[in-house]
């Protein structure tokens, strides 16, 4: 049986996570936050003090890594070796480390297997940066969300807990990550040639979801 795969790529702050989650709920399928997987790897690298730039150390670490998604009380949580690490993976430090480490071929290869195994057994919405270009190049439905940098920075700033960073620092970090993600050699952030581009700068979340649903229904 062939399962329906929908990919949603784009830079940080474009609304991918919220929109992908809502879309999956409306379609009655699984939502896979691939960015959370990379953040999970980064979190464990930091916790275990892994020398991730050394291939041997990284390979040994990845061989013992156990990351899985579970639904708990209607929320998707990331489990690492039996522990829920979801509350710890979205700090600015982990965000930047995830951007840096995600360029490593060993890490991408390890997580590629996890993602494709999910797709072999169920309909799913996959959200990330290279879902439509590298992980699922043959997916029937591909979307690329983007928005103005200032808009994305404001969204991320408002999501942050008390004791927030300065919004200018948030925007600078986001711009740096955009550059890192788009210029890396391994699976750079780019628009798939057959992806539908949606500018979410001045659209509400329901409006973006509606646009995506209409395109899926047409397909």
N, C-alpha and C positions, 0 to 999 in steps of 0.2 A: 504493500500500500504506500502511495506517495503522500507525504504530509505537506501541508501548506506552511511555507516559511516566509515571513515578512521581515525585512531588514530596515532598520532606521539608524542612519549614521549622521554624524555632525559634530561640531566642536562643543566644548563645555558651555553650559548655560543656554543652549538653544532650546531646551525643554524636552530633550529626548526621553529622560527617565519617566517623568510624569505622564507624558503623552503615550509612551510605549505601554506603560502600566494600564492606563485607561483603555487603550486600544485592545489590549489582550483581554481585559475584562469584558468589553463589549462583544468581542469575537468568540469568547469562551475558550480561549487557548492559553498556553503558558507564556509568561513574560520572562525573558532572560536578560538580566542586566550584566552584560559582559564587562563593562567598566568596573563593576564591583569585584569581578574575579581578579582583575589586574590590581585593584586596590588591596584585595585580600592577600595577594602574593607580596605586595609591597609592605603591608602591615607585618606579615610573618618574617620578611627579610629584616625589618627593623627590630622586631621583638627578639629574633634569634641571632641578631648581629651577624648576618651572613655577608661574606665578601662576594657580592653578586657580580662583580666585574671579573672574577676568576671563574672560568668555565667549570673546573673540577668542583669547586665549592658549590656553585650554582646547581650543577647537575645532581650532586648528592642531596641538596636541599629539596629540589623538585621531585626527586624520587620518593621522598617521604611526605610530600605535601598531599593533604586530603581536603579538598574544597568541594562543597556541595550546597545547593540551594534547597531550602525547605519553606513551605508555607506555614506560618504560625499566626493564628487569629486574623487571617486574611492578609497578612503582610509577608512579603518575600524576605527571608533572612539568609545571610551567608554563614555557613557553618565550616569551621576549620578544626579538623580532628575532634569533632564533637562539641566544640565551643561556638557560641554565637558571637561573631566578631563584628556584626553589622554596626554597632554604635561607634566603632573606633576607626572606621576606614575612610571617613570623609573630612578629616582634618586637612588644613593646607599642607602640612608636612607630608602626609601620606599621598595626597593628590600629586605633589611634585615628584615624589619618589616613584609613584606608579607610572607617571609619564616617562621618566628616565628609564626605568627597568623594562617597560613594555616593549622597548625597541630590541631587547635581547631575543635572538631567534630561539633559544632554548625555552624561554618562558612562553613565547607565542606558540611554539609547537605543543607544549604540554597543555595549554589551555584550549588549543584548537581541537584536540581530541575530546575534551569535556563538552565543548559546544556542539560538535557534530554528533556526538552520541545522543544528546538531547533531541536534536532534530530528526534522528532516525526513528523516534518512537512517538512523536506527537506534533500537533500544530503548535507553532511558537512565533512570538515576536522577539527578534533579537536586536538589541540596541547596543551600539558601540561606535567605533571609528573606522573599522575595516570589514564590517559584516557583509556589505554588498560587493566589495572589491576583492576580498581575499577569502574570507571564511565561507561565504555562500554566493559565489559568483553566478550561479545558475538560479538563484531565488527568483520566483515569479513576480514578487512585489518588493521593490526597493525604493526607499525614500531617503532624502538628505535634508535635514533641518539645519537652518542657519539663522543668524540674527546679528544685528549690529553689536560690535564689541562693547560699547557703553551700556547697551540694554542687557547684554548677558552678564556683565559685571554687576550691574544693579540687582539682577535676579539672584546671583550667587551671594552677594552681600546680605540681602534680606533673608536668605536661608540660614545664615550663620547664627550660632548661639550668642548669648550675652558675652561681652568682652570681645566684640568683633574687631577684625582688622580694619584699618582705614580703607575706604572704598577705592582710593587710588592705588593702594597696594594690591587689592583684589584684582583690579583691572590690569595692573602690570604683570602679576603672576599669570593671569589668564592669557594675556598677549604672548608671554613667554612660552606658555604651554602650547598655544596655537602654533607657534613657530617650531617648537620641538616636534609636535605631532605631524606637521605637514612636511618637514624637511628630513625626518629620519629615513634611513635606508630601508629598514624593514617595515613593510606594510604602512606606508604613510597615509595620513588623513587626506582623502581626495574623494571627489564625487564619481561614483560609478557611471559609466557612459549611458546606461539605461535606467538610472535612478531619476525619480521625480523630485525636483528641488522645491522646498517650501520655505519661504522667509517668514519666520515666526516673530519678527521684531514687534509688530503691532497687531498681532492676532491673539485672541484669547485661546486658552488651551482647548475648550470645546470646538472652536472654529478650526483649529489645526486637525483635531481628531476627525472632524466631519470631512475635511478635505481628503484625508487619507482614506477614510471609509468609502467615499465616493469613487476614488480611483481603484480601490480593491473591487468594489461592486462592478465597475466597468470591465475589469479584467476577467 
